[in-house]
Amino acid sequence: MQNFVFYNPTKIIFGRNTIPAIGPETAAWGTKALLVYGGGSIRKNGIYAQVTAALNEAGVEITEHGGVRSNPLLSHVNEGIAKVKKQQLDVIVAVGGGSVLDSAKAISAGAVVDHDVWKFFIGKKTIRRVLPLTTVLTLAASGSEMNSGMVITNDATRDKFGFGNRLLYPKTSILDPKATYSVPPDYTAYGAVDAISHVLEAYMTTQDPSTPVQDRFMEGLIRNAMDSCDRCLADPCDYQGRADLMWTATLALLGGGRPGPGRFPHAHDRALAERTLRRAARCRTLGGDSRLAPLAGRQRFKKNQAARRTAFRLQKKGGRVLGQCHDQNSRKLVRPDQQPDPAGGTGYPACGYSCHCRQRGPPGQDLAPERVRPRDHRRDPLPVPLKKWPVTAISSRTG
C-alpha cells in the first residue's frame, strides 16, 4: 500500500425523509440561495415542493436556475453565474443528479471571480475561493455529491473537460433513497454502470501489486451495484435496493478503495470518445459510460502489468468470476469449473469474456505457471466482438 492523504469534508445526511434538512443546512451558510435543478422532474415527484418549503421555513430566499441538461453546458453555467452576481447570492443549492451538481460546482467557482470560469478547466486559473454548496441527490450514479470534481461541456468549442479542486466539495449532501423511486429503469441501470466504471478505474490500474483492503472493498462495491440494481429494476420502490445503490454510487468514486493503490486515471479522457459516440448513437452521459466502460477496461488491462500479475495469481488459484460472463441467467459469483464447457473436453467455459477464465486443463487441476498466463491480446484474437463484452466481467481476488 502506498502513502496517501484522505480528505473529505462533506457532511452526508442519509435516510428516509431527510430532504427537509436542506433548509437549516443551507441557512448555516447563507440566506440568499441559487436553486439549481434539471428539466423539471423534481416538480412532478414532489421533491421541488419539499426543498422550497424547507428553504423558506429556514428563512432562505430562493432564486431559481433550472434547465440543466445531461452533459451540462458552459453557456448555462454562465447564465447561473450572472444571476448570482446580479442578485448577490451567497449560497448554491443543487437538486438533481451528477450533471446538476457539476453545474452548481462550476457556478460556485465562477461566481466569485471576474474571469471566464472555463479558464479553470483549461489550466489558466486556479480556484482560490468558492460559494458554499449544499445538495439533494436524486440519481445514484456519479458520486459528485461527495467529491471535488466536475465535468462541463463548452458548447462553443465542443470540448468536454473535467476539473477538480479541494474547495469544490459540497458542504452538505442530502441522500434520501426515496427521492430515486421515480428514476426510470434505463437511468437506474446507467447509474449502476457508472458506479462500476468508477470502481474499475482504480481496480484495473493500480500501481501497487498488494492492496488487499482496497481490492475487497472495490469488489464489494461492484457486487452491491449489481445486486441492488437488480432489486431496483424488479421493484422501483424497493427502499433497501435504492439505499444500497445510492450509497454504493457515492462511495464508488471516492471511497475506501481509492486511497492506497497509487495514482490512477479518472475517465475524463473518455470525453472525446463519448462525445463522438453520442453524435452517432444519440446517447446521454450515463449511456455513454455503459458503452465505453468495456473498451476502457480492455485497453487498461493491456497496458497495466499489475492487472496482468493479478490475473496470473487468479488463474493459478482457480479464481472466481463476477458477472454474467458464464451464467447469463444469474448475476452470481461462480467458479469456472461449475459451468458447462460449450466446446467440451476441459470443463471450462470458452466464452472468452474474461481474461482470467481461460484456464487450460481439467477442473480442479493446479496448472503449472507457464500454462496459466493471461491471454495476450496482441497475439490471441478476441473470441467475440468487443461490443458483446459485459461490463461486469471482472475476476474476484477472493479465490
C-alpha positions as semicolon CSV with decimal commas, in nm:
position;residue;x (nm);y (nm);z (nm)
1;M;0,000;0,000;0,000
2;Q;0,135;0,341;-0,096
3;N;0,130;0,664;0,105
4;F;-0,185;0,872;0,084
5;V;-0,376;1,158;0,244
6;F;-0,751;1,108;0,267
7;Y;-0,957;1,427;0,290
8;N;-1,333;1,464;0,258
9;P;-1,514;1,744;0,443
10;T;-1,863;1,676;0,302
11;K;-2,135;1,614;0,557
12;I;-2,371;1,334;0,448
13;I;-2,728;1,313;0,577
14;F;-2,863;0,977;0,462
15;G;-3,200;0,811;0,503
16;R;-3,576;0,836;0,478
17;N;-3,743;1,177;0,491
18;T;-3,416;1,368;0,523
19;I;-3,484;1,624;0,247
20;P;-3,628;1,887;0,489
21;A;-3,282;1,906;0,647
22;I;-3,167;2,104;0,344
23;G;-3,327;2,415;0,498
24;P;-3,119;2,453;0,816
25;E;-2,809;2,309;0,648
26;T;-2,825;2,579;0,379
27;A;-2,916;2,857;0,622
28;A;-2,594;2,787;0,809
29;W;-2,400;2,910;0,504
30;G;-2,618;3,189;0,364
31;T;-2,962;3,343;0,332
32;K;-2,988;3,405;-0,045
33;A;-2,962;3,086;-0,249
34;L;-2,946;2,994;-0,615
35;L;-3,155;2,679;-0,663
36;V;-3,006;2,472;-0,947
37;Y;-3,206;2,182;-1,094
38;G;-3,271;1,998;-1,419
39;G;-3,560;1,961;-1,656
40;G;-3,846;1,972;-1,408
41;S;-3,889;1,611;-1,293
42;I;-3,844;1,725;-0,933
43;R;-4,169;1,920;-0,966
44;K;-4,357;1,605;-1,066
45;N;-4,226;1,378;-0,790
46;G;-4,269;1,634;-0,511
47;I;-3,902;1,693;-0,431
48;Y;-3,918;2,055;-0,550
49;A;-4,200;2,129;-0,307
50;Q;-4,011;1,969;-0,018
51;V;-3,690;2,160;-0,090
52;T;-3,851;2,500;-0,139
53;A;-4,066;2,456;0,171
54;A;-3,762;2,367;0,380
55;L;-3,563;2,663;0,247
56;N;-3,848;2,908;0,302
57;E;-3,902;2,781;0,654
58;A;-3,533;2,833;0,728
59;G;-3,552;3,192;0,600
60;V;-3,354;3,135;0,280
61;E;-3,454;3,342;-0,024
62;I;-3,461;3,140;-0,347
63;T;-3,357;3,237;-0,699
64;E;-3,424;2,952;-0,942
65;H;-3,190;2,831;-1,213
66;G;-3,344;2,527;-1,383
67;G;-3,291;2,360;-1,716
68;V;-2,963;2,178;-1,656
69;R;-2,925;1,906;-1,918
70;S;-2,716;1,591;-1,937
71;N;-2,358;1,687;-2,020
72;P;-2,405;2,035;-1,867
73;L;-2,316;2,327;-2,090
74;L;-2,083;2,615;-2,019
75;S;-2,337;2,865;-2,153
76;H;-2,592;2,753;-1,894
77;V;-2,329;2,774;-1,621
78;N;-2,251;3,131;-1,726
79;E;-2,620;3,219;-1,701
80;G;-2,622;3,094;-1,343
81;I;-2,306;3,289;-1,261
82;A;-2,470;3,606;-1,396
83;K;-2,773;3,553;-1,170
84;V;-2,554;3,506;-0,864
85;K;-2,356;3,822;-0,932
86;K;-2,659;4,034;-1,020
87;Q;-2,858;3,940;-0,711
88;Q;-2,557;3,898;-0,481
89;L;-2,646;3,545;-0,376
90;D;-2,428;3,379;-0,113
91;V;-2,503;3,005;-0,132
92;I;-2,580;2,745;-0,400
93;V;-2,837;2,464;-0,362
94;A;-2,830;2,181;-0,618
95;V;-3,118;1,934;-0,653
96;G;-3,061;1,658;-0,905
97;G;-2,803;1,412;-1,036
98;G;-2,441;1,447;-1,137
99;S;-2,498;1,697;-1,417
100;V;-2,689;1,933;-1,189
101;L;-2,428;1,904;-0,915
102;D;-2,142;1,964;-1,158
103;S;-2,315;2,275;-1,293
104;A;-2,364;2,401;-0,939
105;K;-1,996;2,348;-0,860
106;A;-1,893;2,543;-1,169
107;I;-2,130;2,825;-1,074
108;S;-1,997;2,834;-0,719
109;A;-1,642;2,869;-0,852
110;G;-1,721;3,119;-1,127
111;A;-1,943;3,347;-0,919
112;V;-1,653;3,481;-0,712
113;V;-1,412;3,568;-0,997
114;D;-1,414;3,820;-1,279
115;H;-1,266;3,597;-1,548
116;D;-1,430;3,322;-1,753
117;V;-1,494;3,009;-1,547
118;W;-1,365;2,799;-1,838
119;K;-1,011;2,909;-1,752
120;F;-1,027;2,674;-1,454
121;F;-1,084;2,382;-1,688
122;I;-0,801;2,463;-1,927
123;G;-0,549;2,527;-1,652
124;K;-0,508;2,902;-1,687
125;K;-0,653;2,984;-1,345
126;T;-0,668;2,817;-1,003
127;I;-0,963;2,816;-0,766
128;R;-0,896;3,024;-0,455
129;R;-1,249;3,066;-0,322
130;V;-1,599;2,933;-0,393
131;L;-1,953;2,989;-0,274
132;P;-2,076;2,718;-0,034
133;L;-2,278;2,440;-0,194
134;T;-2,545;2,210;-0,050
135;T;-2,708;1,931;-0,248
136;V;-3,007;1,698;-0,261
137;L;-2,931;1,389;-0,468
138;T;-3,198;1,244;-0,697
139;L;-2,993;0,998;-0,907
140;A;-2,743;0,739;-0,785
141;A;-2,459;0,745;-1,037
142;S;-2,177;0,998;-1,049
143;G;-2,072;1,037;-0,686
144;S;-2,049;1,413;-0,733
145;E;-2,236;1,463;-0,406
146;M;-1,924;1,368;-0,210
147;N;-1,629;1,454;-0,432
148;S;-1,440;1,757;-0,553
149;G;-1,473;1,711;-0,928
150;M;-1,690;1,849;-1,205
151;V;-1,723;1,797;-1,582
152;I;-1,856;2,068;-1,815
153;T;-1,901;2,086;-2,193
154;N;-1,803;2,405;-2,375
155;D;-2,083;2,432;-2,630
156;A;-1,885;2,686;-2,833
157;T;-1,575;2,470;-2,885
158;R;-1,739;2,129;-2,824
159;D;-1,474;2,048;-2,562
160;K;-1,573;1,845;-2,258
161;F;-1,326;1,884;-1,973
162;G;-1,312;1,776;-1,611
163;F;-1,160;1,966;-1,322
164;G;-1,113;1,906;-0,952
165;N;-1,022;2,116;-0,652
166;R;-1,043;2,057;-0,277
167;L;-1,268;2,363;-0,239
168;L;-1,539;2,208;-0,457
169;Y;-1,659;1,954;-0,202
170;P;-2,026;2,019;-0,113
171;K;-2,075;2,137;0,243
172;T;-2,372;1,906;0,297
173;S;-2,537;1,644;0,077
174;I;-2,882;1,500;0,147
175;L;-2,922;1,140;0,031
176;D;-3,281;1,017;0,060
177;P;-3,325;0,688;-0,132
178;K;-3,696;0,762;-0,170
179;A;-3,601;1,053;-0,398
180;T;-3,487;0,798;-0,658
181;Y;-3,812;0,599;-0,670
182;S;-3,920;0,782;-0,987
183;V;-3,592;0,723;-1,175
184;P;-3,679;0,520;-1,489
185;P;-3,527;0,174;-1,540
186;D;-3,277;0,279;-1,806
187;Y;-3,129;0,556;-1,593
188;T;-3,124;0,327;-1,291
189;A;-2,914;0,078;-1,488
190;Y;-2,694;0,353;-1,635
191;G;-2,626;0,478;-1,284
192;A;-2,516;0,134;-1,167
193;V;-2,285;0,101;-1,467
194;D;-2,143;0,445;-1,399
195;A;-2,062;0,346;-1,041
196;I;-1,900;0,021;-1,158
197;S;-1,687;0,204;-1,414
198;H;-1,564;0,440;-1,143
199;V;-1,453;0,144;-0,933
200;L;-1,285;-0,026;-1,227
201;E;-1,073;0,281;-1,295
202;A;-0,888;0,223;-0,969
203;Y;-0,922;-0,156;-0,960
204;M;-0,768;-0,216;-1,304
205;T;-0,495;0,049;-1,296
206;T;-0,341;0,007;-0,953
207;Q;0,035;0,068;-0,933
208;D;0,075;-0,137;-0,617
209;P;0,070;-0,519;-0,651
210;S;-0,058;-0,572;-0,294
211;T;-0,371;-0,377;-0,194
212;P;-0,597;-0,642;-0,033
213;V;-0,803;-0,393;0,171
214;Q;-0,886;-0,179;-0,130
215;D;-0,940;-0,485;-0,352
216;R;-1,202;-0,637;-0,124
217;F;-1,373;-0,302;-0,080
218;M;-1,398;-0,237;-0,454
219;E;-1,513;-0,592;-0,530
220;G;-1,787;-0,547;-0,271
221;L;-1,898;-0,220;-0,432
222;I;-1,924;-0,386;-0,772
223;R;-2,126;-0,674;-0,632
224;N;-2,352;-0,437;-0,440
225;A;-2,409;-0,223;-0,750
226;M;-2,516;-0,529;-0,947
227;D;-2,740;-0,677;-0,677
228;S;-2,907;-0,351;-0,579
229;C;-2,965;-0,258;-0,944
230;D;-3,146;-0,589;-0,994
231;R;-3,368;-0,514;-0,697
232;C;-3,446;-0,162;-0,820
233;L;-3,534;-0,285;-1,167
234;A;-3,764;-0,550;-1,022
235;D;-3,931;-0,304;-0,783
236;P;-3,863;0,069;-0,830
237;C;-3,991;0,139;-0,477
238;D;-3,767;-0,115;-0,303
239;Y;-3,620;0,111;-0,036
240;Q;-3,335;-0,121;0,060
241;G;-3,233;-0,166;-0,305
242;R;-3,242;0,208;-0,370
243;A;-3,050;0,279;-0,050
244;D;-2,779;0,026;-0,132
245;L;-2,738;0,157;-0,486
246;M;-2,728;0,520;-0,373
247;W;-2,458;0,466;-0,111
248;T;-2,261;0,237;-0,342
249;A;-2,252;0,502;-0,615
250;T;-2,145;0,764;-0,361
251;L;-1,854;0,554;-0,239
252;A;-1,754;0,430;-0,585
253;L;-1,577;0,748;-0,694
254;L;-1,443;0,847;-0,355
255;G;-1,440;0,565;-0,103
256;G;-1,218;0,320;0,080
257;G;-1,085;0,167;-0,242
258;R;-0,933;0,486;-0,378
259;P;-0,656;0,573;-0,131
260;G;-0,352;0,348;-0,129
261;P;-0,324;0,175;-0,470
262;G;-0,138;0,471;-0,624
263;R;-0,225;0,717;-0,895
264;F;-0,492;0,616;-1,141
265;P;-0,662;0,790;-1,436
266;H;-1,020;0,906;-1,399
267;A;-1,228;0,865;-1,712
268;H;-1,222;1,228;-1,820
269;D;-1,011;1,104;-2,110
270;R;-1,328;0,927;-2,228
271;A;-1,493;1,259;-2,301
272;L;-1,380;1,283;-2,663
273;A;-1,477;0,925;-2,743
274;E;-1,808;0,963;-2,558
275;R;-1,889;1,281;-2,747
276;T;-1,829;1,103;-3,077
277;L;-2,043;0,813;-2,961
278;R;-2,327;1,042;-2,860
279;R;-2,327;1,205;-3,202
280;A;-2,358;0,865;-3,366
281;A;-2,597;0,698;-3,123
282;R;-2,764;1,000;-2,961
283;C;-2,692;0,858;-2,615
284;R;-2,667;1,058;-2,295
285;T;-2,384;1,077;-2,043
286;L;-2,458;0,761;-1,846
287;G;-2,539;0,568;-2,160
288;G;-2,201;0,667;-2,298
289;D;-2,032;0,530;-1,988
290;S;-2,208;0,196;-2,030
291;R;-2,083;0,168;-2,388
292;L;-1,728;0,285;-2,323
293;A;-1,651;0,109;-1,996
294;P;-1,575;-0,231;-2,157
295;L;-1,340;-0,069;-2,411
296;A;-1,163;0,135;-2,145
297;G;-1,124;-0,170;-1,923
298;R;-0,976;-0,376;-2,205
299;Q;-0,722;-0,109;-2,302
300;R;-0,616;-0,053;-1,942
301;F;-0,573;-0,425;-1,884
302;K;-0,347;-0,449;-2,188
303;K;-0,122;-0,174;-2,062
304;N;-0,117;-0,246;-1,691
305;Q;0,130;-0,502;-1,561
306;A;-0,022;-0,507;-1,213
307;A;-0,350;-0,628;-1,358
308;R;-0,166;-0,897;-1,552
309;R;0,002;-1,019;-1,234
310;T;-0,335;-1,025;-1,062
311;A;-0,480;-1,234;-1,344
312;F;-0,188;-1,473;-1,317
313;R;-0,246;-1,524;-0,944
314;L;-0,617;-1,573;-1,001
315;Q;-0,570;-1,836;-1,266
316;K;-0,323;-2,026;-1,054
317;K;-0,577;-2,039;-0,771
318;G;-0,880;-2,106;-0,989
319;G;-1,031;-1,767;-0,909
320;R;-1,397;-1,682;-0,924
321;V;-1,561;-1,471;-1,189
322;L;-1,812;-1,198;-1,111
323;G;-2,089;-1,113;-1,353
324;Q;-2,282;-1,254;-1,646
325;C;-1,976;-1,388;-1,823
326;H;-2,065;-1,753;-1,771
327;D;-2,417;-1,757;-1,636
328;Q;-2,647;-1,538;-1,843
329;N;-2,945;-1,609;-1,616
330;S;-2,788;-1,511;-1,285
331;R;-2,556;-1,240;-1,155
332;K;-2,376;-1,454;-0,901
333;L;-2,019;-1,541;-0,815
334;V;-1,946;-1,865;-0,999
335;R;-1,640;-2,085;-1,031
336;P;-1,530;-2,168;-1,386
337;D;-1,536;-2,542;-1,311
338;Q;-1,905;-2,521;-1,213
339;Q;-2,015;-2,420;-1,561
340;P;-2,059;-2,637;-1,871
341;D;-1,798;-2,608;-2,140
342;P;-1,963;-2,523;-2,477
343;A;-1,652;-2,650;-2,657
344;G;-1,637;-2,968;-2,450
345;G;-1,344;-3,153;-2,305
346;T;-1,196;-2,918;-2,046
347;G;-1,481;-2,826;-1,815
348;Y;-1,404;-2,455;-1,858
349;P;-1,631;-2,216;-2,048
350;A;-1,499;-2,084;-2,377
351;C;-1,689;-1,756;-2,371
352;G;-1,369;-1,551;-2,372
353;Y;-1,537;-1,259;-2,197
354;S;-1,283;-1,254;-1,914
355;C;-0,906;-1,251;-1,948
356;H;-0,897;-1,462;-1,631
357;C;-1,126;-1,754;-1,716
358;R;-0,946;-1,938;-1,996
359;Q;-0,752;-2,191;-1,794
360;R;-0,631;-2,485;-1,997
361;G;-0,683;-2,809;-1,809
362;P;-0,943;-3,018;-1,628
363;P;-1,139;-2,873;-1,334
364;G;-0,953;-2,856;-1,006
365;Q;-0,607;-2,913;-1,152
366;D;-0,334;-2,680;-1,027
367;L;-0,177;-2,581;-1,355
368;A;0,190;-2,503;-1,399
369;P;0,267;-2,130;-1,400
370;E;0,386;-2,133;-1,759
371;R;0,050;-2,274;-1,869
372;V;-0,176;-2,020;-1,697
373;R;-0,050;-1,690;-1,833
374;P;-0,315;-1,422;-1,900
375;R;-0,435;-1,429;-2,257
376;D;-0,219;-1,194;-2,465
377;H;-0,448;-0,955;-2,654
378;R;-0,172;-0,881;-2,903
379;R;-0,144;-1,245;-3,013
380;D;-0,474;-1,411;-2,923
381;P;-0,773;-1,291;-3,126
382;L;-1,089;-1,189;-2,946
383;P;-1,337;-1,479;-2,942
384;V;-1,634;-1,242;-2,972
385;P;-1,684;-0,885;-3,096
386;L;-1,587;-0,625;-2,839
387;K;-1,938;-0,485;-2,823
388;K;-2,052;-0,811;-2,661
389;W;-1,813;-0,784;-2,368
390;P;-2,015;-0,743;-2,046
391;V;-1,916;-0,455;-1,823
392;T;-1,930;-0,683;-1,520
393;A;-1,681;-0,942;-1,645
394;I;-1,422;-0,897;-1,373
395;S;-1,245;-1,156;-1,165
396;S;-1,270;-1,156;-0,789
397;R;-0,949;-1,189;-0,592
398;T;-1,108;-1,387;-0,311
399;G;-1,008;-1,725;-0,454
